[in-house]
């Protein structure tokens, strides 16, 4: 029997008993809706966790430390070691994060150093700035062709400057909008005004200027505390320039260089990977070398495990309804075989193959499951939209906010496939029963 003939015959048989078919399909629809909606709530919960974690920090960033729980170094984390991190598959860039402990600097601008602020400087490899995840609000990132002491600063760095000729609180400009919603300009235009880095010492005679360097600010970062305090108020300098500045400062102030005569090592580094999927493997490779790591993805993985358990529980509750519908399909097919026993006998007498008889009933059962799955998925999308709208209105959220239900394509495909499979499985035993009926007993059946 051709497949087209088999499908047509099965469809005609279902149409002959519209009421029973409708009720059976309705059971599958309810079962499909139950399992898909339950799992969609778990998917939405998982998505909300991801969004929350991304808001707390970069999920593709791994912080690396070289101290043990006792506070002592496990091994030196040198430039060569950090360059080795870059060779690990999945790593986009690796750089030291250097905050000099021996350096105390301030920034000055204006005539006679009218405006001043403390300089919180962090050193990174120049080539890592763009890949590290920083975003620019204005200007550009430093390049290899820039002169020494070219820097980028945090979004509100300019508002750190105080007017040395005024008293608090009138000596500062706050980045707070006025009654017209306009944010006042700071004392210093960091991209255009001259700015100097100054290193002082303090003794009984007061402060004394030791070193002074002209710096050039070429970019202002977009503030994002999840990516570091420096994106708001700090200053980022090329690592080599910062090390050179620190050495000069220590020499001017007779401070012993702890790294003199040995290769410089760092207490902290940052490793940026290509995707979230690379974090676990890269983290393991780094930890195998004896270093400690931290990433937001480690917290995310724990939350993922919790959501997977929740999804299994919700999916299990939904599958109970589909199990009940499976019993309904089995009952419907059993009744159909009982009512069509004489028809089965005639088909056997006419020479119809046993596999065709079996496939006919399996096709009917699969059709019930498939039809129920399609209708169920359509209803699920409507219920999901309604649930998200009601949830958003109750939470006072705006469009595009947190969703209570998400039905991805894979879940819709799973719902239709699973309902069809349940239909075939439920109809298998009745189909075997139809095959086992002898032609003689079938013809004699009333």
TORDREN-817779 format. One record per residue: residue in three letters; x, y, z of N, C-alpha, C in turn. Coordinates in pm, whole numbers, plus 32768, in hexadecimal, padded with zeros to 4 digits. Atoms other than C-alpha are relative to their C-alpha. Example, Ala and Ser with C-alpha at 12.3 -4.5 7.8 and 13.67 -1.06 7.14 Angstrom:
<rs>
ALA80597F89800084CE7E3E830C805A80788000SER7FAE7F897FFA85577F9682CA7FB3806D8049
</rs>
This chain:
<rs>
UNK80547F8980008000800080008058807C8000UNK7FB57F848006808281577FA17FEB8052807FUNK80097FAC7F8880C8824C80B77F8B80617FF3UNK806E7FA180167FD38345801D7F797FBD8016UNK807E804A7FEB7EC1823A80177FEB7FE18094UNK8007801F7F717F1481D8817C7FD280798051UNK80247F867FB77EFB833E81F77F6F80297FE4UNK80897FDB80247DB7837E81397F9B7FA58046UNK805980607FBF7D16824181C17FF8801C8097UNK7FFE7FE47F707D83829783267FB1807F801FUNK80477F827FEB7CFE83FA83067F6A7FED7FF1UNK808F801B80147BB0837D82807FC57FB78078UNK8030804B7F8B7B90828B83A57FEF805C8078UNK800D7FA27F917BCE83A7849C7F88805C7FEDUNK80717FA8801B7ACB848183F17F7A7FBC801AUNK807E80487FEF79C3836F840C7FCF80058090UNK80247FFB7F7179CA838D8588803280858039UNK7FD27F787FE079F0850685B07FFC801B8097UNK800F7FE37F71797085158716806C7FC08053UNK7F9A80477FB47A57840B879D808B80357FE0UNK7F7D7FCA80287B7D849286D5801880878041UNK7FF17F7B7FC47B3B85F2875380247FF78094UNK7FE5800C7F717B36858788C0808D7FC9801AUNK7F7A803A7FEF7C7284B88897806C80687FE1UNK7FA27F9580237D2785D687E58004806A806DUNK80077F9D7F957CAF86C188F880577FD68077UNK7FAB80327F937D5B85E489F9809380167FE1UNK7F747FEA80287EA185F98933802280958006UNK7FEA7F6F7FFA7E7A87738915801B802C808FUNK7FEE7FDC7F737E5687948A8D80877FCE8034UNK7F8080387FD47F7E86AF8AC88076804D7FC7UNK7F937FB48041805A876989CC800E808A803EUNK7FFC7F7B7FC17FFA88BB8A5E803F7FF9808BUNK7FCC800C7F77804A88428BBC80977FF38002UNK7F7080187FFB81A587C18B72804F80747FC3UNK7FB87F928040820A88DD8A867FFE807D8057UNK800A7F897FAC818B89F28B6B80557FF2807EUNK7FAF80167F88823189598C9B809580137FE1UNK7F737FF480248380893C8BE8802080907FD8UNK7FE87F75802C83598A9C8B538017805C8078UNK7FEB7FB17F8683428B2A8CB4808F7FEB8033UNK7F76801C7FD8848A8A7C8D07806480437FA5UNK7FA77FBD8060852B8B048BC880068096801DUNK80047F727FE184B98C648C21804D801E8080UNK7FB57FEE7F8385468C3B8D8080967FFA7FE6UNK7F74800D802586918BCA8CED8032807D7FB9UNK7FDC7F86804986958CF68C02800A8077805EUNK7FFB7F907FA1864B8DE58D20807E7FFA8055UNK7F83800F7FB687738D558DE1807680307FACUNK7F957FD5805988558D8C8CB3800580987FF5UNK80067F6F800B87DE8EF38C8E803280428080UNK7FD57FC97F8188168F328DFF80977FF58010UNK7F7080137FF389758EA18DF3804D805D7FA3UNK7FBE7FA5805D89D08F6E8CBF8000808E8035UNK80057F7B7FC5896090A38D79806480108072UNK7FA27FFC7F918A4890488E9880917FFD7FD1UNK7F76800880308B7A90108DC180097FB77F7CUNK7FE5804080818C168F878C83800C7F698015UNK800080917FEF8BCB8E138C6780747FBD7FB8UNK7F90803B804A8CF28DDC8B7B8087802E8037UNK7F847FCD7FC58DF58E778C6380287FAA8077UNK7FCA80507F928ED18DA88D4C806C80528046UNK7F997FBD7FAF8F938E528E63805D7F968039UNK7F9B80617FD490D68D9F8EBB8054803E806FUNK7FB17FD17F8F91908DC1900680717F9D801CUNK7F91805B7FE592DC8D34907A80227FFA8094UNK7FE980157F7292AC8D2991EF7FAC7F8B8031UNK804680737FC892468BFF92C17FA780308071UNK805C7FDD7F9491488BF393DB804980388079UNK7FB27FCC7F9092608C3D94D1803A80897FE4UNK7FCF7F7C802392BB8D7A941A808880017FC0UNK7F7C8006803E94058D01938B7FF37FDD7F6DUNK8002801C809094568CEE921A80107F6C7FE7UNK7FEE808B8026942A8B98918080747FF37F9EUNK7F917FF8805C95178BED90637FF580867FB9UNK7FFD7F7D8041957D8D208FA37FA980007F83UNK80517FEF807894868D9A8EA0804080717FAFUNK7FB07FA0804A95728E448DB07FBF80207F78UNK80327FDF8086953F8EE28C5A7FFD7F847FA6UNK7FF98079805395A98D998BBB7F8E7FA18021UNK806E80587FD894A98CD58C847F7B80347FC9UNK807E7FC6802F93918DC78C287FF57FF77F68UNK80028014809193F58DB78AB97FDA7F707FDEUNK8025808D801393D38C3E8ADD7F6A7FEB800CUNK809280097FF792698C6F8B467FC0801D7F79UNK80377FDA8083922D8D0E89F080027F8D7F9DUNK7FF58070805D92938BC889487F9C7F90801EUNK806580657FDF91818B0089F57F8C800C7F9DUNK80707FF9805F906F8AA588F77F8480418040UNK80767FBB7FCF8F418B888920801C8087803DUNK7FDC7F7F7FC290018CAF89B48010806A7F94UNK7FF47F91805F8FDB8DFA88FE807780588025UNK7F927FAB7FD590CF8EC889CD80197FE98095UNK7FDA800A7F73918C8EB88B18805C80758020UNK7FAF7F8C7FDA92268FDD8BD1800F80088097UNK7FF67FE47F7192B190338D277FA080728024UNK80497F8F7FC891D991168DFC80598037806FUNK7F987FD07FA592DF91EA8EA87FD580818044UNK801C7F8B7FAD928D92D78FC2807A80178059UNK7F807FF07FB993DD935C903D7FED80278093UNK800B7FE67F719400935391B7805F806E8030UNK7F9B7F9F7FD7952C944191C17FEA808A7FC1UNK80147F85804C9491955890F37F8C80508039UNK80687FA57FD193CF968191798006807E7FACUNK7FFE7F9280609372977D906F7F7E804F8006UNK80777FAF8011928098989033800580427F77UNK80097FBA8080920799478EF97FE78094801AUNK80127F6F7FF492189ABD8ECC7FE5803B7F77UNK80207FBC807D918E9BA78DC37FE68094801FUNK80197F717FEE91679D1A8D8E807C804D802BUNK7F917FA97FD892469E438DDE801F7FEE8093UNK7FD380127F7593149E0C8F197FB87F8C8044UNK804180787FCA92739CB68F467F7D80218048UNK807C7FD37FC2911F9D508F8A7FA37F8B8021UNK805880747FEB906C9C018F6B80547F848018UNK7FB480787FDE90E59AC1900C7FA27F8E8025UNK804780767FD39075995E904E80637F8F8016UNK7FAE80777FEC9107981990CE7FF67FA77F85UNK7FFC80558077916F972C8FB680047F6D8028UNK800780917FEB90FE95C38FD7801F7FBD7F7AUNK7FD08030808191C8951C8EC280097F688000UNK7FF28090801591B293B98E3D80487FEB7F7CUNK7FB3801B807892A193278D3D7FD47F807FBBUNK802480738053923A923C8C2180567FFF7F84UNK7FC08005808392DC91C28AE57FAD804F7F9DUNK80457FA6805E928692C089DA7FA87FB47F9DUNK8048804B8067921691B888E17F827FBD8039UNK807180467FC3911D912A89DD7F88805A8019UNK80697FA37FD7904C92648A0F7F7C7FE87FB8UNK807C800F804D8F50923388F67FC17F778018UNK803480877FED8F3090B989277FD67FE5808FUNK801C80177F738F1B90D48AA07F6C80148021UNK808E7FEB7FE98DB5914C8A887FDA808E8025UNK80207F737FE58DD292BF8ACF7FB7803D7F89UNK80477FB780698CE6939F8A0D801E8095800EUNK7FE07F7180008D36950489AA7F8380557FF8UNK80697F9B800A8C4E962989E6802B806E7FA0UNK7FC77F9B80598D32971F8935808F7FD97FDEUNK7F74801380238E81971B8881801E7F787FC8UNK7FCE807E80388F4995E5883080597FBA8065UNK7FA080497FAF902994DB88C5808E80287FD7UNK7F747FE5802491A3951788D580337F9A7F9BUNK7FC2805980629275948187BF80977FFE8015UNK7F6F800E7FF393DF9418879A804B807C7FCFUNK7FBE7F898035942D955D86E27FF5807A805CUNK800E7F907FA393C3963C8805807F80118052UNK7F8B7FE57FAC94CD96E288D97FEA7FC9808CUNK800980337F77951796818A407F928048804EUNK80637FCB7FA3941096B48B4B7F8280317FB9UNK80827FEC803D92E696AA8A627F9D7FA5804AUNK8059804A7FA791BC963D8B327F6E800E7FD3UNK80907FEF8006904596088B3A7FCD8008808FUNK80327FEA7F788F6F96688C657F6F7FD5800AUNK808980277FE68E25960A8D057F9E806F7FDCUNK80687FA3802C8CDE96B18CAB7FF7807C8058UNK800D7F8F7FA58CD6978E8DE08085802E803AUNK7F7D7FD87FCF8E4D97BC8E0B800E80978007UNK7FF37F6D80048E33992E8DAA7FBF80428078UNK80477FC57F8F8D44996A8ECB804A7FEB8084UNK7FAE800F7F878E5199008FC3804F8080801FUNK7FAC7F8A7FEC8F0A9A498F917FBB8064805EUNK80317F997FA58EE49B4990A5804980847FE6UNK7FC67F7A800F8F209CBF9092804C8023807FUNK7FAB7FE97F8B90449D06917B7FEB808A803FUNK80137F787FCD8FD49E6F91A87F768013803DUNK80847FF87FC28E7A9E1D922E7FF57F9C8072UNK801580587F8F8DF89D7493657F8D7F9F7FE3UNK806B8064800D8D219C3C937A7F7D803B8034UNK8018805A80718C139C069300800480447F78UNK80017FB7807F8C389D1491F6807D7FE77FACUNK7F848019804B8D8B9C8F91887FF47F8A7FA1UNK8013807380598CF49B6B90C57F8480137FAAUNK8076800780578C029B338FA57FCF7F718000UNK803980877FFB8B1A9A0A8FCB7FB77FE27F7CUNK80468026807D8A97994A8E997F6C7FE48018UNK808D800F7FDF893299838F0B7FB080627FABUNK804F7FA68055882C9A108E1B7FBC806E8053UNK80467F937FBD87989B628E767F6A7FF37FE7UNK80918006800E86259BB78E737FD37FF27F6EUNK8020800D808F86309BBD8CF680357F7D7FC4UNK7FCB8080802F86D39A668CE08089800A7FC0UNK7F7D7FEB803C88239AF88C74806D7FE08066UNK7F8F80217FA889609A638D0A806B806A7FEFUNK7F9B7F96800D8A5C9B788D5880867FCB7FD1UNK7F7B802680308BB29B718CB7806480028073UNK7F9B80007F968CDD9B188D94806280747FEDUNK7F9A7F9680098DF89C0B8DDE80617FE57F8DUNK7F968025805E8EE19B4C8CF77FC67FB27F8BUNK8022804C80788EA69AD88B9080757FA07FE7UNK7F8E805C7FFE8F7D99A18BA380367FE17F75UNK7FD2801F80878F8F996C8A2A804B80737FBEUNK7FC47F8C804190079ACD89DC805E8052805AUNK7FAC7FB07FA690A19B708B1280837FB78020UNK7F81803A7FD592089B398B807FF07FC5808CUNK800880447F7E92229A408C9D808A7FCA8021UNK7F7D802B7FD2935699F08D6A7FF27F9C8072UNK7FF6805D7F9093A698C68E468071802F805BUNK7F9E7FCC7FA1945C99338F8080137F9F8074UNK7FDF80537F8E950F986A9088803F8054806EUNK7FD27FAF7F909545990991DF80367FA98070UNK7FDD803A7F7E95ED98B593267FD28063806AUNK802E7FAC7F93957899379474805D7FEF8078UNK7FAD80037F8796519992959D7FD38071805BUNK80257F977FA196549A8B96B97FF580897FC0UNK80067F808047967F9BA395BE7F8E80077F9BUNK80708000805E95489B4194FB801D7FA57F8AUNK7FEF8054807595309AAB939F806A803A7FA3UNK7F987FD7805D96429AB092A07FEF7FB37F7EUNK8010803F8082961B9A6C912C80807FB77FD9UNK7F8D805280259700995090C180077FE67F6AUNK800180188091969898F28F607F7F80397FC6UNK80767FCB804595A899818E6180057FD17F6EUNK800880348088953598E88D177F8380377FBCUNK80737FD98051945699718C077FBC7F817FCDUNK804A80738035934698788BAF7F9F80317F95UNK805F7FE2806A9260986B8A847F8A7FA1800BUNK807A80507FF990FA97F48AB27FC37FFA7F75UNK8035800E8088907B976489697F757FC17FFFUNK808380407FFE8F3F96B489DC7FC080048089UNK804E80067F858E2C96B58AE17FA87F857FFBUNK804A807E7FFF8D9695678B427F6D80148024UNK808C80057FD78C27951A8B627FFC7FBD8089UNK800080347F788BEC94E98CD47FB27F7F800FUNK803E80827FE98B9E93818D3680477FBF8076UNK7FBE80337F878BEB93188E9B80157F697FFAUNK7FED8090800B8BC491AB8E3880847FDE7FBCUNK7F80801580448D0291D68D6780738041804CUNK7F957FC87FB08DC2928B8E767FE980918027UNK800B7F777FCE8DD293C88F44804380637FA2UNK7FB57FA680578EC894568E4A7FAB80377F8DUNK80567FCD806D8DB1947B8D467FB0807A802CUNK804A7F8D7FCE8D1395828E26805C80738028UNK7FAE7F957FC78E2896448ED780957FED7FEDUNK7F72801D80078F7595A28E868044802D7F81UNK7FAD7FE28074908A95C98D8880477F807FD6UNK7FBE80778034911394B58CA88076802A7FA9UNK7F837FDC8044927994CB8C2F80417F837FC8UNK7FB3806F8036935393F08B56805A7FC6806DUNK7FB880427F9493F892F18C3B8093802A8008UNK7F727FDD8000955D93438BD28016808F8031UNK7FF47F757FD2952594B88C097FEC800A8096UNK801D7FFA7F719495947A8D6180747FC88052UNK7F8D80397FBA95B8939D8DC9807580637FFFUNK7F957F9C800A96AD94A28D4E7FE68076805EUNK80237F917FA795F395B38E0B80157FDA8092UNK7FEF802C7F7695F594E78F4B80947FFA8026UNK7F7080077FE3976B94A78F34803A808B8014UNK7FCE7F787FF497AF96188F007FD280408082UNK80377FCA7F8396D296709025804C7FC88079UNK7FB8803E7F90977F9576910C808E8035800AUNK7F777FCB800098D495F590A38002808F8039UNK80057F767FD19870976090E57FE480088096UNK80247FFF7F7297ED9703923E80517F9D8053UNK7FA7805D7FBA99069610929D7FB57F878037UNK804B80787FDC981694E992A580417F897FBBUNK7FC08076803998B4939392727FA07FB87FA3UNK805180488063983392E1913C7FFE7F6C8023UNK8005808E7FDA97B9918891AB80197FA17F8BUNK7FEB8055807497DE91059046808A800F7FC2UNK7F7B7FE980389944917A9011804E7F7C7FFAUNK7FAD807780109A1F90658F877FB47F807FE5UNK804B807A801D99048F728F407F8C80207FA2UNK806D7FEE805F97EF8F3B8E487F82802D804AUNK80777FCA7FBF96B990028E997F907F988001UNK807480597FF595928F398F167F878052802CUNK807C7FB87FE594278F9E8F427FA87FAC805BUNK805D80457FA793208F4B90447F7B7FE47FBDUNK8082800F804191FE8F648F51800E800D7F69UNK80067FF7809291B68F2B8DE17F6F7FEB7FD6UNK80868012803790828F298D0680097FB47F7DUNK80048051807990318E298BFA7F74800C7FC4UNK807F7FF280488F218E708AFB7FF47F8E7F9CUNK80148071805A8E938D408A457F9A80257F95UNK80567FE080728DCE8D2F89027F6C7FF48020UNK808D80147FE18C888CAC89937FF27FC0808AUNK801B80397F7C8BE48C328AD380277F6C8003UNK7FE1809080068C178ACA8A5F80957FE48016UNK7F6F80147FF08D938AFD8A6D802F8013808FUNK7FD37FD87F7A8D9B8B738BD6802E7F888052UNK7FE180737FAA8D988A1F8C8180857FBF7FDAUNK7F858042802C8EAE89858BAD807A8058801AUNK7F8F7FA57FEA8F8D8ABA8BC1801E800C8095UNK7FED7FF87F6F8F568AD88D37804C7F878035UNK7FBD807A7FD38FC1896F8D6A809480007FD8UNK7F747FFB802C90FE89A08C9B8052805F8057UNK7FB87F9F7FAD915F8AD08D6A80117FCB808EUNK7FF980357F78910D8A2C8EB880617F8B8009UNK7FA0806F800291DC88FC8E5480908032800DUNK7F7B7FC67FF3930889E98E4C80188038808DUNK7FEE7FD87F7592CF8A3E8FBB7FC980878024UNK80357F7B7FE492158B888FA27F6E7FF88029UNK808B7FF67FD990CC8BEE903C7FB480547F99UNK80507FB880638FB48C688F5B7F798025803AUNK80897FD97FDE8E688D168F777FBD80327F81UNK804D7FCE80718D5C8D518E747F6D7FFD8024UNK80907FFF7FEA8BED8DA68E6E7FC17F807FCCUNK8037807B80398BB88C6A8DA37FFC7F8E8066UNK800380687F9A8C0D8B928ED17F80800A8052UNK807F7FEC7FB98AE58C2B8F887F8D7FDA7FA4UNK8068801F80638A178C0B8E4A7FED7F6A7FF4UNK800C8091800D8A638A968E357FB17FC48073UNK804B80307F8D89DF8A5E8F947F6B80207FF0UNK808B7FD9801688A38B1C8F3D7FC37FAC7F90UNK802E8055806C88898A518DFC7FD37F778034UNK802380827FC7888689108EC67F7A80078046UNK807F7FEF7FBA876889968F987F8C80097F9DUNK806B7FF18062869D89FB8E687FE57F7E7FB5UNK80158080804286D688A88DC87FA97FA48054UNK8054804F7FA5864288018EFB7F7080317FFAUNK80867FC68006851C88F38EEF7FBB7FD97F7DUNK803A8025808184E988AC8D7C7FD67F6D7FFEUNK8024808D7FFB84EB87358DBC7F817FEA8050UNK8078800D7FAC83E9875A8ED07F8580337FB4UNK80717FC8804A830A883C8DFE7FDC7FA97F88UNK8019805780728333875E8CCC7FBF7F7D802AUNK803C807B7FCD82DF862C8D9D7F6D80128022UNK808C7FE37FE081A086CE8E1C7FAC800B7F80UNK80487FF2807E813D87298CB87FEF7F7C7FB8UNK800680808048818985CC8C357F937FA58037UNK806D80517FC88082853A8D1F7F82800F7FABUNK80757FE880567F7485DE8C4A800E7FB97F7AUNK7FEA80448080801185538B0F7FF37F698010UNK8010808E7FE5801883FA8BB07F6C7FDA8002UNK809180187FFE7EA384138BF17FC87FFF7F72UNK802F7FFC808C7E6D84748A85802C7F847FB5UNK7FD2807C80417F3C83458A1D7FA07F8D801EUNK806380677FDE7E4782688AD77F8180137FADUNK80747FE380537D3083178A1B80137FD17F71UNK7FE4802F80897DD782CF88CB7FF77F687FF9UNK800380927FFF7E06816189277F717FCD8008UNK808D80277FF47C988148898C7FB680157F7CUNK80427FE280807C2681EF884A80247F9A7F95UNK7FD3805E80667CF5810987707FCC7F73801EUNK803780847FDD7C827FD4882F7F6E7FF67FD8UNK808C7FFE80277B16803787FC7FF27FFC7F68UNK80077FFE80927B5B807C868C80177F757FC7UNK7FE4808880307BEB7F20865B7F897FA4801BUNK807580537FDE7AC27E82870D7F8E801A7F9FUNK806E7FDC805979CC7F408632801E7FDB7F6FUNK7FDB8019808B7A8F7EFA84F2803C7F747FEBUNK7FC98088800A7ADB7D89852C7FDB7FBF7F7AUNK802B803C807F7A0C7D1A83FD804C80407F8CUNK7FB57FBB80697ABB7E238328808E7FC97FF7UNK7F7880387FFD7C0C7D95839680007F767FBEUNK80098084803C7B9B7C3983367FF480067F69UNK80107FF180907B2B7CA981DC808480287FBFUNK7F7F7FD680367C7C7D5781A680607F8B7FF6UNK7FA6807380027D317C1581FE7FD77F9E7F92UNK8031805B80687C547B428117802780347F77UNK7FDE7FC480807C9A7C367FFC809680037FE6UNK7F70800B80157E0D7BFE802D805280768033UNK7FB67F8E7FCA7E6E7D3A80E8806F7FCE805EUNK7F90802C7FAD7FC47D12818C7FEA802A8092UNK80117FE57F717FD27D048308804180848029UNK7FBB7F857FDA80CB7E23831B7FB0807B7FD8UNK80527F8F80297FD97F01825B7F8E80178063UNK806B7FF27F9B7EC37EB9835580388040807FUNK7FC27FC77F887FAF7F028474802280937FEAUNK7FDA7F75801D8031804083D07F88805C7FF7UNK80797FAE800B7ECE80B883907FD58031808BUNK80287FD97F797E7B80B78503806C80568043UNK7F957FAC7FC97FD0814385607FF9808D7FC6UNK800D7F7C803F7F9A825E84667F8E804F803EUNK80707FBC7FC07E4982AC850480298034808BUNK7FD47FD87F7A7EE582B58660806480737FF7UNK7F9D7F9480128008838A85E17FBB80807FD6UNK804A7F8A802C7F11847385377FBE80478074UNK803E7FC47F8A7E5784A9867D8069804B8053UNK7F957FC07FB37FA084F387318037807B7FBCUNK7FC87F90804B802485D6861E7FA080777FFCUNK80647F9480057EE0869B85FB7FF38043808AUNK80077FC87F797EC886C48773807B80528022UNK7F857FB57FE680338735877C800080877FBCUNK80037F8180488005884186717FA180628042UNK80617FA77FBF7ECB88CF87108032802B808AUNK7FCD7FE07F7A7F6D88BC8866806D80697FFBUNK7F947F9E800B80A1897F87F47FC9808A7FDEUNK803E7F7F80227FCA8A8F87567FC2803F807BUNK803D7FCC7F857F078AB2889A806B802B8063UNK7F947FDF7FA3804C8AB28960803C808A7FE3UNK7FCA7F7C802380D18BDF88A07FA1806F802CUNK80617F9E7FD27F8E8C9788EB8002800F8097UNK7FFA7FFD7F6D7F9B8C388A5C808080438031UNK7F807FC47FDA81098C9C8A6D7FFC80987FF3UNK800C7F6F801480C28DF489DB7FA7803F8069UNK805C7FCD7F9A7F9E8E228ACA804380048089UNK7FBC80077F80806F8DB58BF38069806D800DUNK7F9A7F977FFD81898EA38B987FC3808B800CUNK80447F7F7FF880978FC48B687FCA801A808CUNK80367FF17F787FEA8F878CB4807080128065UNK7F8E7FF57FA381378F558D64804180887FFAUNK7FC37F7C801081C390978CD47FAA806D803EUNK80597F9A7FC98090915F8D377FFC7FFA8098UNK8002800D7F6E808B90D38E9880818031803FUNK7F7E7FD77FCC81FE91178EC5802180917FDEUNK7FE67F75802881E292728E2B807380087F9EUNK7F8F8003805D82E192088D247FD9803C7F7BUNK80167FCA80858308929E8BCB80167F917F9AUNK7FED8063806A830B91E88A7E80937FDB7FF4UNK7F76802F800A844191138A5E803C7FE18087UNK7FCE801D7F7B845A90DA8BD3800C7F6B8017UNK7FF1808C7FDC84768F918C8E7F857FB37FD5UNK806E8053802F83A18E7F8BF37FEB7F8A805EUNK802380707FA982E98D748CB97FFD7F7D7FB2UNK80078079805282D48C808B958047801A7F7BUNK7FBA7FF7808183B88C488A6A7FF87F787FBCUNK8009807D804B83768B41895F806080077F8AUNK7FA28001807184AC8B1488877FD57F9B7F97UNK80258059806E84998A5C873B80137F6E8027UNK7FE5808C7FDC8534892287CD7F937FC8805AUNK806980307FA68423890F88D77F7F7FE67FB3UNK807780158053830C893687D6800F7F7F7FAFUNK7FE7807B804E83AC882686FD7FF87F86805AUNK8005806F7FA183D4874988307F6F7FDE8023UNK808C80167FDC8265877A888D7FB57FB37F95UNK80448047806E81E7870F873580387F737FEEUNK7FC28083801282E085F387187FDB7F9E806EUNK801E80577F8E829B856E88747F6F7FD27FFDUNK808D802580058121857688487FE87F997F91UNK800C8062806D814384BD86FC80377F78802BUNK7FC4807C7FCE822883BC879F7FA27FBB8063UNK805E80397F9F812F838D88BB7F8B7FBF7FB7UNK806D803A804E801D835487B880267F797FC4UNK7FD3807E803D80E78249870380117F94806BUNK7FE980607F94814B81A4884B7F7C7FCC8038UNK808180287FC87FE481A188C87FB37FA77FA0UNK8049805080627F63810C878480457F807FD8UNK7FB38074802D806D800187637FC07F7C802DUNK803B807D7FCE7FCD7EF688407F797FE47FBCUNK807C801B804A7E707F2387A780197FD77F6FUNK7FE18024808B7F0E7F11864B802E7F6F7FF6UNK7FD6808C7FFE7FB67DC786A37F897FA28014UNK8078804F7FE97E687D47871F7FB07FF07F7FUNK8048800680807DCB7D9F85D080417F9D7FA2UNK7FB7805B80597ED97CDA851B7FE67F6E8026UNK800D808A7FCF7EA37BA585F47F747FC67FECUNK8088803380167D2E7B8D85AB7FFD7FAC7F80UNK8008805880767CEE7A6884BE7F9080317FA4UNK80637FD480627C2C7AAA83807F787FC18019UNK807E80467FEC7B2379A483D27FB380388075UNK80457FCA7F8A7AD87A2585307FD580907FEAUNK80237F76801A7AD67B8984B07F82800C7FACUNK80767FFD805679D57B4083A17F827FD6804DUNK8070802F7FB178F77A88849E7FD58064806BUNK801C7FA07F9479067BB0858E7F8780577FDCUNK80767FAC801677C07C7085B7802480928019
</rs>
